[in-house]
């Protein structure tokens, strides 16, 4: 892995404006460097939106310099098994001090960007890193990057904290999604109806709209207005732009974008209960190609505490057309609503839609204690090197009717660079 050490300016600046900095700077000088970097989302061209919960702002940063004119024609895989080690070495810190917040991929170049923080006795210093398919790793200097900033009005009360001393203010932004000139921002704001969806026109300048969201939580058995959307994606359901949102513990909700208006309070429709005791990390929408070669749109809910949940968009549309769930699930651990399957994408920290064939996952290796940056093929949601099974033995013979399985496993081996293990 090649690493770039152009970090002096950024490191010094972020020492001054780190998470322990005076947050009153947000009002005095909103165009300053980010004081924290959490949720990421790509907008038009090389614009990367970055959430800043310390300054209560969203930054739009031009990352063209990090792309260096790259363009990747074919879908390729990331296989960076020592990513956390290399990143810690570049920053000259211990791996244990790294906190990872989000990952986003610039589609034309296949360059991945990660928001992270380095914890120290002075607080947490934020960084933005980029990494290529070849493993070229760089810490980006933002002091000269073209950028614009928009404030987030009515942020949550800084005096409210949750268990483990997590401040409510850190949830001013929980997820970002961009579509057709509008940045959708989920999170918290002040007031009784704290769960909020902001719609911010881009380029920044026009006033943002803020809508409070209410939904029925099937595991808790009540209407809820405070807990924020933790992850969301935008989909088209019968020509209607719709947000599919996941909450902690884990109801799935649809929200009609046409109903989002500044100052409005609306109810989302609970269409599924996916399981209790879990926090969703992200929701991705993409096409899945079947054995017949036809593409069918799907939605994937990636979770922290259980396997990912995959469902077809047609199943979501059917649920959205129904009255929705309005009664508690019958018992602990039961699921309800939209038909879905569990896929073996677990143990991840963050996931991004990389290209038509791959998802990109930032993952903790529980055996080695390392942090990896790996691609997972859509349709399998697994890495073949992570398993030792009957198929691994050199004298294994594929039975009649297993030709598709042989080709599929060969493809997974090629994805990970194990071409010598391809079976004819």
MOJOBEL-V301229 format. One record per residue. RES is the residue in three letters. PSI is psi in whole degrees, -180 to 180 (NA if undefined). OMEGA is omega in whole degrees, 0 to 359 (NA if undefined). Layout:
res psi omega
RES PSI OMEGA
RES PSI OMEGA
This chain:
res psi omega
UNK 127 177
UNK 133 180
UNK 147 181
UNK 138 189
UNK 29 178
UNK 71 189
UNK -6 189
UNK -47 183
UNK -46 181
UNK -44 182
UNK -42 179
UNK -44 181
UNK -41 183
UNK -20 172
UNK -38 179
UNK -36 186
UNK 33 181
UNK -178 186
UNK -18 177
UNK 8 184
UNK 167 177
UNK 111 184
UNK -10 175
UNK -17 176
UNK -25 182
UNK -42 180
UNK -36 183
UNK -37 189
UNK 71 187
UNK -13 181
UNK 6 179
UNK 170 176
UNK 151 178
UNK 137 176
UNK -13 174
UNK 153 178
UNK 118 182
UNK -99 185
UNK 141 180
UNK 150 175
UNK 135 177
UNK 138 173
UNK -148 181
UNK 145 177
UNK -123 183
UNK 30 180
UNK 122 178
UNK 119 175
UNK 134 183
UNK 123 177
UNK 139 182
UNK 93 184
UNK -10 176
UNK -46 178
UNK -1 184
UNK 59 187
UNK 164 169
UNK 130 177
UNK 137 172
UNK 114 189
UNK 131 175
UNK 115 183
UNK 27 183
UNK -40 183
UNK -35 181
UNK -21 181
UNK -29 174
UNK 36 177
UNK 14 183
UNK 147 171
UNK 131 182
UNK 120 185
UNK -37 184
UNK 149 179
UNK 122 179
UNK 165 187
UNK 147 168
UNK 136 177
UNK 55 186
UNK 86 185
UNK -16 178
UNK 28 186
UNK -50 182
UNK -38 179
UNK -45 181
UNK -39 179
UNK -43 178
UNK -39 178
UNK -40 179
UNK -40 181
UNK -7 180
UNK 46 178
UNK 170 175
UNK 144 180
UNK -32 183
UNK -18 181
UNK -4 183
UNK 127 172
UNK 123 181
UNK 135 184
UNK -41 181
UNK 164 176
UNK 140 178
UNK 150 182
UNK 130 172
UNK 112 192
UNK -49 185
UNK -35 184
UNK -17 185
UNK 29 172
UNK 130 180
UNK 143 178
UNK 138 182
UNK 135 172
UNK 136 184
UNK 169 176
UNK 150 176
UNK 118 183
UNK 133 177
UNK -180 180
UNK -18 178
UNK 1 186
UNK -155 181
UNK 130 178
UNK 128 182
UNK 149 177
UNK 154 172
UNK 121 182
UNK 151 172
UNK 150 180
UNK 138 181
UNK 172 176
UNK -32 180
UNK -5 179
UNK 12 175
UNK 116 188
UNK 135 182
UNK 141 169
UNK 123 189
UNK 136 173
UNK 121 186
UNK -6 187
UNK -25 180
UNK 0 181
UNK 142 175
UNK 129 184
UNK 158 173
UNK 160 187
UNK 142 173
UNK 135 181
UNK 156 174
UNK 111 183
UNK 153 177
UNK 56 177
UNK 163 182
UNK 160 182
UNK 123 180
UNK -14 182
UNK -10 181
UNK 129 176
UNK 154 177
UNK -175 176
UNK 154 187
UNK 21 176
UNK 30 176
UNK 120 181
UNK 144 176
UNK -30 181
UNK -23 179
UNK -12 181
UNK 20 176
UNK -30 172
UNK 123 176
UNK -27 178
UNK 158 179
UNK 144 174
UNK 135 184
UNK 137 178
UNK 129 171
UNK 48 175
UNK 8 180
UNK 133 174
UNK 120 178
UNK 129 187
UNK 116 175
UNK 153 179
UNK -156 181
UNK 154 168
UNK -177 179
UNK 164 175
UNK 172 182
UNK -41 179
UNK 80 192
UNK -27 180
UNK 122 193
UNK 141 169
UNK 120 177
UNK 142 175
UNK 112 187
UNK 116 177
UNK 143 176
UNK 134 7
UNK 149 182
UNK 150 178
UNK -50 177
UNK 153 184
UNK 141 179
UNK 151 173
UNK 147 182
UNK 121 183
UNK 132 175
UNK 145 189
UNK 133 175
UNK 145 177
UNK 161 177
UNK 123 181
UNK 110 188
UNK -32 179
UNK -32 181
UNK -19 177
UNK 36 180
UNK 162 172
UNK 139 181
UNK 141 184
UNK -9 186
UNK -48 183
UNK 131 185
UNK 160 164
UNK 131 179
UNK -29 180
UNK 149 182
UNK 161 173
UNK 155 178
UNK 132 178
UNK 166 175
UNK 120 178
UNK 106 180
UNK 46 178
UNK 5 182
UNK 122 178
UNK 127 188
UNK 139 172
UNK 128 170
UNK 119 188
UNK 144 177
UNK 140 179
UNK 164 177
UNK 131 166
UNK 47 314
UNK 78 176
UNK 148 176
UNK 132 191
UNK 140 172
UNK 143 181
UNK 123 179
UNK 117 183
UNK -32 181
UNK -19 181
UNK -5 181
UNK 113 179
UNK 149 181
UNK 126 178
UNK -5 181
UNK 157 173
UNK 119 185
UNK 161 177
UNK 126 172
UNK 163 180
UNK 119 178
UNK 117 184
UNK -13 181
UNK 151 166
UNK 118 188
UNK -10 179
UNK 147 185
UNK 169 175
UNK 38 186
UNK 147 173
UNK 122 176
UNK 141 180
UNK -38 182
UNK 161 171
UNK 131 179
UNK 144 174
UNK 132 184
UNK 170 178
UNK 140 174
UNK 129 182
UNK 127 179
UNK -180 180
UNK -21 178
UNK 1 179
UNK -1 181
UNK 145 181
UNK 137 175
UNK 126 181
UNK 137 180
UNK 165 174
UNK 134 181
UNK 122 176
UNK 115 181
UNK 131 189
UNK 154 177
UNK -35 192
UNK 3 176
UNK 173 181
UNK 161 179
UNK 151 182
UNK 122 183
UNK 132 179
UNK 150 179
UNK 152 177
UNK -30 178
UNK -36 177
UNK -39 177
UNK -41 179
UNK -41 178
UNK -43 179
UNK -38 180
UNK -30 179
UNK -13 181
UNK 172 178
UNK -19 182
UNK 174 181
UNK 132 182
UNK 12 178
UNK 152 180
UNK 152 172
UNK 155 190
UNK -16 181
UNK 166 181
UNK 131 176
UNK -7 180
UNK 151 176
UNK 165 182
UNK 164 174
UNK -140 189
UNK 132 179
UNK 135 182
UNK 165 174
UNK 157 176
UNK 130 178
UNK 154 191
UNK 48 176
UNK 90 184
UNK 172 180
UNK 19 182
UNK 158 177
UNK -45 177
UNK 154 179
UNK 145 176
UNK 153 173
UNK 113 187
UNK -52 180
UNK -179 184
UNK -19 183
UNK -22 189
UNK 150 162
UNK 147 177
UNK 128 183
UNK 132 167
UNK 119 192
UNK 142 173
UNK 127 173
UNK 109 186
UNK -26 180
UNK -42 184
UNK -17 182
UNK 25 182
UNK 168 176
UNK 128 186
UNK 154 174
UNK 107 193
UNK 148 174
UNK 141 176
UNK 128 181
UNK 130 175
UNK 137 183
UNK -23 176
UNK -44 178
UNK 34 179
UNK 162 175
UNK 123 187
UNK -25 180
UNK -13 182
UNK 1 182
UNK 143 172
UNK 112 187
UNK -176 179
UNK -36 183
UNK -20 184
UNK -20 184
UNK 136 185
UNK -23 181
UNK 10 178
UNK 136 178
UNK 125 178
UNK 131 182
UNK 168 177
UNK 135 182
UNK 1 181
UNK 19 180
UNK -42 178
UNK -41 180
UNK -41 179
UNK -47 180
UNK -40 180
UNK -46 180
UNK -36 175
UNK -41 179
UNK -42 179
UNK -37 177
UNK -42 178
UNK -41 179
UNK -39 185
UNK 2 178
UNK 11 180
UNK 55 183
UNK -27 180
UNK -15 181
UNK 5 178
UNK 134 183
UNK 126 177
UNK NA NA
